[in-house]
């Protein structure tokens, strides 16, 4: 697309969605955003007429929402379950509701932000829902699909920061499993750039490849605390994982996801400039 597209952002008040909204405002791009929390979106700088209040889990509320829209970017997904909704209700079905409306309205492109390596873990409830939608989107014949699979977000690693704040970080195995998490600002720019790219699937991570121990050390350094790292045997991770898989999704789902991805290296193509140490430093400055 050579002309600036009209964009609809879904999941606009979450970690990534907020960064995308800020990016679009900075670039002076025409957009609308669906939100349940309108005041939060307005606080980011969005204008009142750019905000659409709707429940994406209710298809009847979405009719007409994609009219005069060229590109949909969906960051929709559950972080903490509430309202009795599960992963299939939101990460799959709500996205499907939106996709069907986008197809009806003649939207040109639909960008879905999924998760890195989601297809490798079909037994993980969160990733199963995300990948089910991704496959439906990729099979669409009515618009151009794009599935972006980012590695872990910087915000996901605040748990490590909090452990360091309490005085000790616990890791599994030797603490040498590696990943390259990405900052929301870098991923927002990547999503915006993906509008003009031809690839149907894009993996992306941050600029630094870090082990669990590296991440822990950055968290201690940001808070000027002595490094206290305890490595637990990896069989314990497997044991806990076998238990949480049997728990209701509301309680076991997030832990199931994190314990699973902590078991193997996850290194995506590098992108961006933001570094985790600086992110932790800002957390320390603000608290």
Wavefront OBJ file of the C-alpha trace (Angstrom):
o trace
v 0.000 0.000 0.000
v 1.541 3.284 -1.108
v -1.090 5.569 0.367
v -1.481 5.734 4.108
v -4.033 3.122 5.150
v -6.887 3.582 7.569
v -6.122 1.320 10.501
v -8.211 -0.354 13.192
v -6.367 -1.399 16.370
v -7.862 -4.087 18.588
v -6.487 -4.768 22.060
v -5.441 -1.132 22.067
v -4.990 -0.617 25.805
v -2.736 -3.616 26.433
v 1.061 -3.515 26.583
v 1.617 -3.789 22.822
v -1.608 -2.064 21.775
v -0.695 1.039 23.774
v 2.655 1.261 22.012
v 0.994 0.868 18.605
v -1.467 3.669 19.401
v 1.417 5.938 20.434
v 3.283 5.043 17.231
v 0.285 5.840 15.032
v -0.294 9.154 16.800
v 3.385 10.060 16.364
v 3.203 9.175 12.655
v -0.096 11.089 12.272
v -1.752 8.004 10.764
v -5.547 7.788 10.554
v -6.763 5.081 12.924
v -9.562 3.915 15.129
v -9.197 1.740 18.200
v -11.570 -0.620 19.941
v -11.408 -0.353 23.707
v -13.337 -1.250 26.818
v -11.341 1.281 28.829
v -11.940 4.505 26.917
v -10.280 6.850 29.474
v -7.028 4.873 29.262
v -6.992 5.187 25.489
v -7.696 8.921 25.668
v -4.833 9.282 28.150
v -2.486 7.897 25.468
v -3.399 10.801 23.213
v -6.204 9.315 21.132
v -9.074 11.626 20.245
v -12.610 10.862 21.329
v -13.746 10.176 17.750
v -10.959 7.608 17.312
v -12.234 5.387 20.106
v -14.851 2.689 19.519
v -16.386 1.111 22.605
v -17.405 -2.451 21.825
v -17.224 -5.987 23.190
v -15.270 -8.066 20.695
v -16.764 -11.208 22.225
v -20.198 -10.040 21.025
v -20.401 -10.333 17.201
v -23.508 -8.143 17.037
v -21.517 -5.213 18.445
v -18.931 -5.462 15.680
v -21.172 -4.992 12.657
v -19.929 -2.046 10.617
v -16.840 -1.602 12.761
v -14.506 -2.335 9.832
v -16.296 -0.176 7.274
v -13.840 2.230 5.606
v -10.921 0.401 7.258
v -7.966 -0.816 5.164
v -5.907 -2.698 7.772
v -6.819 -4.377 11.047
v -4.074 -4.969 13.609
v -5.173 -7.289 16.400
v -3.211 -7.490 19.656
v -6.215 -9.140 21.239
v -5.553 -11.768 23.871
v -5.998 -12.637 27.507
v -3.314 -11.818 30.020
v -5.356 -12.281 33.185
v -8.621 -14.141 32.862
v -11.751 -12.475 34.138
v -15.431 -12.244 33.285
v -15.485 -16.020 32.949
v -13.772 -15.855 29.556
v -11.053 -18.269 28.483
v -8.395 -18.404 25.781
v -10.739 -19.919 23.217
v -13.292 -17.197 23.967
v -10.882 -14.332 23.341
v -7.643 -15.376 21.619
v -9.615 -17.492 19.154
v -13.327 -16.650 19.009
v -13.187 -12.882 19.575
v -10.467 -12.603 16.943
v -12.589 -14.744 14.634
v -15.580 -12.440 15.182
v -13.389 -9.533 14.146
v -11.927 -11.362 11.147
v -15.358 -12.289 9.819
v -16.477 -8.672 10.071
v -13.248 -7.551 8.348
v -13.903 -10.034 5.540
v -17.491 -8.806 5.184
v -16.385 -5.163 5.062
v -13.694 -5.707 2.431
v -10.667 -4.953 4.616
v -7.434 -5.323 2.619
v -5.134 -6.753 5.306
v -5.482 -8.335 8.733
v -2.419 -8.500 10.993
v -2.604 -10.832 13.982
v -0.019 -10.686 16.765
v 0.372 -14.251 17.966
v 3.312 -15.844 19.814
v 6.707 -17.197 18.791
v 6.805 -20.978 18.370
v 3.072 -21.284 19.117
v 2.750 -24.064 16.556
v 5.300 -26.176 18.476
v 3.204 -26.401 21.644
v -0.321 -27.560 20.689
v -0.955 -28.888 24.213
v -0.461 -25.457 25.827
v -3.929 -23.971 26.127
v -2.999 -20.360 25.414
v -0.878 -21.228 22.383
v -3.456 -23.690 21.058
v -6.061 -20.910 20.922
v -3.649 -18.447 19.292
v -2.503 -20.925 16.660
v -6.056 -22.026 15.874
v -6.923 -18.447 14.974
v -3.652 -17.932 13.097
v -4.437 -20.918 10.864
v -7.946 -19.620 10.193
v -6.550 -16.214 9.275
v -3.873 -17.667 6.998
v -6.607 -19.605 5.214
v -8.659 -16.502 4.445
v -9.288 -15.890 0.747
v -11.002 -12.537 1.276
v -8.083 -10.446 2.518
v -4.299 -10.517 2.894
v -3.336 -12.265 6.137
v -0.238 -11.624 8.216
v 0.651 -13.448 11.430
v 3.392 -11.843 13.518
v 4.926 -14.149 16.110
v 6.965 -12.119 18.614
v 9.217 -13.570 21.262
v 8.553 -12.659 24.914
v 7.751 -9.054 25.783
v 9.877 -7.012 28.178
v 6.758 -6.656 30.313
v 6.609 -10.449 30.732
v 9.974 -10.304 32.499
v 8.843 -7.949 35.233
v 8.322 -11.076 37.348
v 12.097 -11.538 37.329
v 12.510 -7.893 38.329
v 10.113 -8.419 41.233
v 11.983 -11.523 42.414
v 15.214 -9.528 42.361
v 13.500 -6.762 44.301
v 12.560 -9.335 46.958
v 16.199 -10.421 47.108
v 16.471 -13.693 45.171
v 15.721 -14.934 41.658
v 14.780 -18.575 41.111
v 15.551 -20.267 37.813
v 15.291 -23.828 36.529
v 18.135 -26.019 35.332
v 21.419 -24.200 34.871
v 19.657 -20.908 34.068
v 21.174 -21.011 30.583
v 18.009 -21.213 28.438
v 18.199 -18.291 26.019
v 15.677 -15.938 24.471
v 15.589 -12.495 22.867
v 12.608 -10.595 24.295
v 11.347 -7.485 22.542
v 10.230 -4.088 23.795
v 6.669 -3.017 22.955
v 7.947 0.102 21.199
v 10.137 -1.936 18.832
v 7.354 -4.430 18.170
v 4.860 -1.619 17.499
v 7.172 -0.238 14.795
v 7.572 -3.738 13.366
v 3.779 -4.178 13.175
v 3.431 -0.838 11.423
v 6.169 -1.755 8.927
v 4.477 -5.128 8.299
v 1.563 -3.328 6.616
v 3.681 -2.872 3.497
v 5.467 -6.228 3.646
v 4.441 -9.237 1.581
v 5.264 -12.028 4.056
v 2.298 -13.893 5.482
v 4.184 -14.976 8.612
v 6.861 -13.059 10.499
v 8.868 -14.101 13.565
v 10.499 -11.319 15.555
v 12.526 -10.831 18.717
v 14.611 -8.147 20.344
v 18.262 -7.230 19.639
v 19.789 -9.119 22.592
v 19.984 -12.870 23.169
v 19.911 -13.401 26.940
v 20.009 -16.421 29.231
v 17.899 -16.666 32.355
v 20.954 -15.776 34.418
v 21.670 -12.769 32.186
v 18.132 -11.485 32.748
v 18.378 -12.002 36.502
v 21.692 -10.145 36.663
v 20.218 -7.188 34.776
v 17.321 -7.068 37.256
v 19.706 -6.984 40.247
v 21.968 -4.435 38.583
v 19.080 -2.057 37.885
v 18.211 -2.076 41.593
v 21.782 -2.005 42.906
v 21.210 -5.278 44.722
v 23.664 -8.139 45.205
v 23.091 -11.079 42.863
v 21.289 -13.925 44.609
v 20.323 -16.571 42.052
v 19.106 -20.056 42.924
v 18.891 -22.673 40.171
v 16.281 -25.341 40.861
v 16.496 -28.768 39.191
v 14.702 -28.827 35.851
v 12.768 -31.965 36.814
v 10.953 -29.746 39.306
v 9.764 -27.516 36.442
v 8.424 -30.617 34.719
v 6.687 -31.772 37.880
v 5.012 -28.407 38.470
v 4.029 -28.296 34.804
v 2.328 -31.688 35.032
v 0.275 -30.368 37.954
v -0.748 -26.990 36.492
v -1.876 -28.649 33.255
v -4.617 -30.274 35.326
v -5.729 -27.037 36.961
v -8.586 -24.934 35.549
v -7.374 -22.631 32.795
v -7.914 -19.508 34.894
v -5.343 -20.639 37.434
v -3.093 -22.986 35.519
v -3.033 -21.442 32.042
v -0.485 -18.639 32.565
v 1.872 -20.838 34.583
v 1.550 -23.638 32.025
v 2.619 -21.221 29.300
v 5.614 -19.772 31.127
v 6.936 -23.086 32.427
v 6.685 -24.586 28.942
v 8.561 -21.831 27.123
v 11.213 -21.749 29.858
v 12.294 -25.257 28.870
v 13.953 -24.540 25.500
v 15.901 -21.766 23.790
v 13.637 -19.343 21.906
v 15.608 -17.079 19.586
v 13.711 -15.164 16.912
v 15.113 -12.875 14.183
v 16.564 -9.819 15.894
v 14.893 -6.439 15.585
v 14.827 -3.116 17.387
v 17.142 -1.118 19.605
v 15.647 -1.186 23.106
v 17.589 -3.176 25.680
v 16.221 -5.011 28.689
v 18.707 -3.495 31.128
v 17.451 -0.004 30.301
v 13.859 -1.200 30.708
v 14.666 -2.507 34.196
v 16.454 0.750 34.995
v 13.316 2.709 34.150
v 11.279 0.423 36.386
v 13.694 1.173 39.223
v 13.511 4.923 38.579
v 9.712 4.887 38.649
v 9.303 2.893 41.858
l 1 2 3 4 5 6 7 8 9 10 11 12 13 14 15 16 17 18 19 20 21 22 23 24 25 26 27 28 29 30 31 32 33 34 35 36 37 38 39 40 41 42 43 44 45 46 47 48 49 50 51 52 53 54 55 56 57 58 59 60 61 62 63 64 65 66 67 68 69 70 71 72 73 74 75 76 77 78 79 80 81 82 83 84 85 86 87 88 89 90 91 92 93 94 95 96 97 98 99 100 101 102 103 104 105 106 107 108 109 110 111 112 113 114 115 116 117 118 119 120 121 122 123 124 125 126 127 128 129 130 131 132 133 134 135 136 137 138 139 140 141 142 143 144 145 146 147 148 149 150 151 152 153 154 155 156 157 158 159 160 161 162 163 164 165 166 167 168 169 170 171 172 173 174 175 176 177 178 179 180 181 182 183 184 185 186 187 188 189 190 191 192 193 194 195 196 197 198 199 200 201 202 203 204 205 206 207 208 209 210 211 212 213 214 215 216 217 218 219 220 221 222 223 224 225 226 227 228 229 230 231 232 233 234 235 236 237 238 239 240 241 242 243 244 245 246 247 248 249 250 251 252 253 254 255 256 257 258 259 260 261 262 263 264 265 266 267 268 269 270 271 272 273 274 275 276 277 278 279 280 281 282 283 284 285 286 287
